[in-house]
Amino acid sequence: MKAFVYILFNKKHGTLYCGVTSDLAKRIWQHKEKLVDGFSKRYATDKLGYYEIFDSITQAITREKQIKAGSRKDKTDLIQKKNPQWLDLYAEIVKR
């Protein structure tokens, strides 16, 4: 089973949220529909800026902890490197 780590944002260089899931498309849809209570709903972080794919949820959780332990700059650098225009990558994952 695949697992994913993802970073959401509300606007370019805005508020960031990092999460982990086994169903990326469904989870991002839940964020977009404001079905996930808490930080992401409060700060409207509903645009997918970055994600990584893993073979196990354990690997994804380990990576999520690494990302969360990093600085804000580390997180924005991840987005900037793979998604320099800060596009919402949700459409890309829905097509998969």
C-alpha positions as CSV (number, residue, x, y, z in Angstrom):
1,M,0.0,0.0,0.0
2,K,1.3,3.4,-1.0
3,A,1.6,6.3,1.5
4,F,2.1,10.0,1.0
5,V,3.6,13.0,2.8
6,Y,2.2,16.3,1.6
7,I,2.5,20.0,2.2
8,L,-0.5,22.3,1.7
9,F,-0.4,26.1,1.5
10,N,-3.1,28.8,1.4
11,K,-1.2,31.3,-0.9
12,K,2.3,31.5,-2.3
13,H,4.7,31.7,0.6
14,G,1.7,31.7,3.0
15,T,0.8,29.3,5.8
16,L,2.0,25.7,5.4
17,Y,0.6,22.4,6.7
18,C,2.3,19.1,6.5
19,G,0.4,15.8,6.7
20,V,0.5,12.1,5.9
21,T,-2.1,9.8,4.3
22,S,-2.6,6.5,2.5
23,D,-5.0,8.1,0.0
24,L,-3.7,11.5,-1.2
25,A,-6.5,12.5,-3.6
26,K,-9.2,11.8,-1.0
27,R,-7.3,13.5,1.8
28,I,-6.7,16.7,-0.3
29,W,-10.3,16.7,-1.4
30,Q,-11.3,16.6,2.3
31,H,-9.0,19.6,3.0
32,K,-10.6,21.5,0.1
33,E,-14.1,20.7,1.3
34,K,-13.1,21.9,4.8
35,L,-14.0,18.4,6.2
36,V,-10.8,18.2,8.3
37,D,-11.1,20.1,11.5
38,G,-8.1,21.8,13.0
39,F,-5.2,23.8,11.6
40,S,-5.7,23.2,7.9
41,K,-9.4,24.3,8.1
42,R,-8.7,27.3,10.4
43,Y,-5.9,28.6,8.1
44,A,-7.5,27.5,4.7
45,T,-4.4,25.5,3.7
46,D,-6.1,23.6,0.8
47,K,-3.6,23.9,-2.1
48,L,-1.3,20.9,-2.6
49,G,2.2,22.3,-3.1
50,Y,4.4,19.2,-2.6
51,Y,4.1,15.5,-2.0
52,E,6.3,12.4,-1.7
53,I,5.3,8.8,-2.3
54,F,6.4,5.9,-0.1
55,D,5.9,2.1,0.0
56,S,4.7,2.1,3.6
57,I,2.9,4.3,6.1
58,T,5.8,3.9,8.5
59,Q,8.2,5.4,6.0
60,A,5.8,8.3,5.3
61,I,5.4,9.0,9.0
62,T,9.1,9.0,9.5
63,R,9.5,11.5,6.6
64,E,6.6,13.7,7.9
65,K,8.4,14.0,11.2
66,Q,11.6,15.0,9.5
67,I,9.8,17.7,7.5
68,K,7.9,19.0,10.5
69,A,11.2,19.2,12.5
70,G,12.7,21.3,9.7
71,S,12.5,25.0,9.4
72,R,9.9,26.9,7.5
73,K,12.6,27.6,4.9
74,D,13.2,23.9,4.5
75,K,9.5,23.4,3.8
76,T,9.3,26.3,1.3
77,D,12.5,25.0,-0.4
78,L,10.8,21.6,-0.9
79,I,7.9,23.3,-2.6
80,Q,10.1,25.8,-4.6
81,K,12.3,23.1,-5.9
82,K,9.6,20.8,-7.4
83,N,6.8,23.4,-7.8
84,P,8.5,26.8,-8.4
85,Q,5.2,28.5,-9.5
86,W,3.4,27.3,-6.4
87,L,0.7,25.6,-8.4
88,D,-2.1,23.6,-6.7
89,L,-1.0,20.1,-7.7
90,Y,-4.4,18.5,-6.8
91,A,-5.4,18.2,-10.5
92,E,-2.1,16.3,-11.2
93,I,-2.9,13.7,-8.6
94,V,-6.6,13.3,-9.5
95,K,-5.5,12.3,-13.0
96,R,-3.3,9.4,-11.7
